[in-house]
Every structure is written in structure tokens, then in C-alpha cells.
């Protein structure tokens, strides 16, 4: 795992180049690439730039790492943010009116694991919808999970579980903005566990980047 600190625009470009190389390499070994993404303002810039990367987007399948229980065109929807900023790839939205297992079945059609995940840490060190000292991060499922009492609104969400994220081959984790300084401090604190700081999940993944820009 490599940590890049600097101006946001510059380190985003480095990350995109690295991800593009990973995609090209994966496609020499299998038919499709499964890319996991989250919503939020931190990720919007990297997604916009990523859309222009020279990769075979027809073979890239994009799944939501987490999602709110909201229509895909709703301002609460992570998918809405992703669709507005990532104009390439095969986008797989989550239908909140169906059981989470339906999304898992769709995911399983492409191998049942993420090749690459792009995540952003919350101010408290949460990633996806896995929150510190919460049932979500303690869930032992290896699939997508439903969360009924999220500490942050809206209360109903779905998320890739800790074990599902840990199976990924490559991760990019973003700490962008002054309000993420405390989260990065927790991420760097060796005394804290994954339960206390879910962002540390990426340290269990064999390869990846951490981008830091305050």
C-alpha cells in the first residue's frame, strides 16, 4: 500500500494512471473487470477524470460499494453521483425495493468479488456504510449486507461487508479536505482496530493507494 500526499488534482491523476494500468493487466487474464465505487463529493473529481482514461470500458462493470435506500435519481442516491461523474463503463445500480440478495446475485455473475475498489473515508473513519463500533463493521457476512440503523442518515442502506471488501485485489482510499484530518489520524494510529476505524480495511488488501490532500 502506497500513500500519496499532495495537491488533489495531481494525486488523482497518478491514481487514475495506476488504476488504468491495473484494468489493462486484469483484462489480459479474464474477460471483465469489476470496479467498486462509492458516492460523495470526494470521489466526483477522480470519477470525472477516470471516464477519460484509455481503457476498454465495455469490459468494466461498475458496482456500488454502498448505497442509500433511495431512487437512483434522488439527491440521496450514491448512484446518481456516480452516474453524473462516471460516463463510461457498465453501471449496475442497486434497487432499494428489492432484497439486497438480488444485487448480490447480479454481482455474482461477474465473479462475486471486486477487482478494484475506490473508497472515500468519512470524518469518523467509516468507509462504505461500515461505521466505527457499529453492527455494520462487526457483520461477518462475505456478501452485501442490509443496514437498518445507520448512525448517519438515511438509516436504511446497503453495503459491501468487511469480508467482501477485503477480498478485493486493489484499493484506492481518499482522504480529501480539512474535515478528514481526524479520520486520517485514526487511520494512521496503529493502536486502533478495524472495528474502531473501518478505513483500515484497505490495509488488509494486498495492493492499493491512499490519497491524502487537506
N, C-alpha and C positions, 0 to 999 in steps of 0.2 A: 504494500500500500504506500503510495506516494502522496505527500502533502504539498500543494502548490498555494503559495500566498502571494497576493499582488492585486493589481487592478482587475476588476471583474471582467471587463471585455477581453483582456489579454489572456487570462487563465481559462476563460470559457473557450476561446479559440484553440488553445492547447488541448483541452479536454475533448473537443469535437474531433480534432485530428486523430486523437488516440482512439476514440470510440469508432470512428470510421475505419481505422486500421483493424480493429477487433472484428467489426462486422465482415469485412472482406476476408479475413482469416477464417472466421466461423463458416462462411459460405463455401469455403474450399473443402469443408468437412461434412456439411449437411445442407439440406435444402432450404431451410428457413432460419431466420434469427428472431428470437423472442426478446423484445425490448420492453422493460417495465418502467413506467414513469408516474410521477405524482403531479398534482396541480400546484397552484400557488404562484405568487409574483416572482419568487426567487428563480423558478425554473423557466419562466417565459422567455427570457433572453437567450438561454442556451438552446431552447427548442427552435426558436426562430432561425438562429444561425445553423442549427443542425439540419433543418429542412433543405438547406442549400448544399449540404455535403454530398460529394460524389460517391454514392453507394447504390447498390441495386435495391431501391426502395420497394420494389414489387415483392421482394422476399423478406421484408422486415414486417413483423407482426407486433403491433404495439398494444400492450395490455395495461390497464390501470393497476398500480400497486395498491392504491386505496381509493375509495370513492364515498361520497355522501349519499344518503338515500334521497335523491332529488332527480327530477327530469334532466336529461342531458343538455337542455337549452337553458336551464336555470342558473342564476348567478352563483348558487351554492355548489354547482357541479364542477368537480375537478376535470372531467372530460371536456367540458365547454372550454376551459382554459387551454387544455392540450390541443384541442381541435383548432382553436383560433391561432395557435402559435406553431404547431407542427403540421405543415401542409402535405407532408409526404408519409408514405407507409400505409399499412393496412391497420386502421384504428378499430379496436374492439372495445365498445362501450359496455358498461355494466347497467343492466336493467333492474332498478331497485324494486320493481313489482314482482320479480321472480326470486326464488330462493338463491342464496349465494352459490349453492352447488351447481346451478346452471352455468354460472361464469367459470367455475372450476372445470366443468365438462368441456366448455369451449377452449379453455386453456390447455387441457389435456390433449386436445387434437394436435397441438404443436409441441408436444413433448413433456408437458407438465412441470417445466422449470423455466426460470428466466436465464437467458444468456447474459444479458446486461441490464442493470437497473440504474436509474438516475433518480436520486433522492434529495430532499432538502430537509435539514433539521429544523424543528420548531424551537421556539425560545426556551422551552423546558427540556430540550434534548430528545423529543419524540421524533420518530420517523414513521412514514405512512400513517396509519391510525393505531400505532403501538405506543402507548403512553407510559411514562415512568410509574412504577409501583402500582400498575393497574392490571386488571384481569386480562386485558388485551395482550400485554407483553408476556404474561405468565401462561398463556394458552399454548398447549403442547401439540396442537394440530400441525400438520405439514401441508396444509391447503389454505385457501382463502377462508376467512372467518367473518362472522357477523358480530358487530359490536352494538349493544343496545343502550349502553350508558357511557358514552364518550365524555371525558372530562371537558372537552371543548365542544361547543355546539357546531352542527346539529348532533343530537345524541345518538342517532342511528347511522351507522357506517358499515362498510365492509373494508377488509384489509387483508393483504398477504400476511400470513403468520410469520413469526420469527423464524421458524424452521424452513419455511418456503423461501424467505429472503436469503437465508444462509446457504441454500443450495445454488445460488447464483454463481456464475463464473467471474463476473466483473461488475464492479460498482463505482458509481460516481456520487459523492455526497457533498452537498453545498452548504456552506455557512456564509451567507451573504447579508450584510447590513449590521449596523451597530447593535441592534437588538438580539443578535445571535452570538455576541461575545461570551455571555454567560454559558450558553449551550456548548460552545467550543471549549470553554474552560472545563466543563464537566466531561466532555468527550476526551480531553487530554489527561484527565485525572485518573491515574492507574488504580486508585483505591475504589473507584465507583464501578459497580457491576452493570451488565446489560439491563437488568431489571430497573436499576436506578437511572440509567441513561441509554435508552434503546438505540440511539445513534451508533453505539459501539458495535452493533450487529455487523457493520461493514468490516470490522476488524477480524471477523470470522470468515470472511470471503477471501478467496485466495489471491485476488488481484483487484486493484482499483486505484482511484484518485480521490483525494479530499481537496476541495477548492475552498479557500478562505479569503474573503475580501470584506473588510469592515469599512 
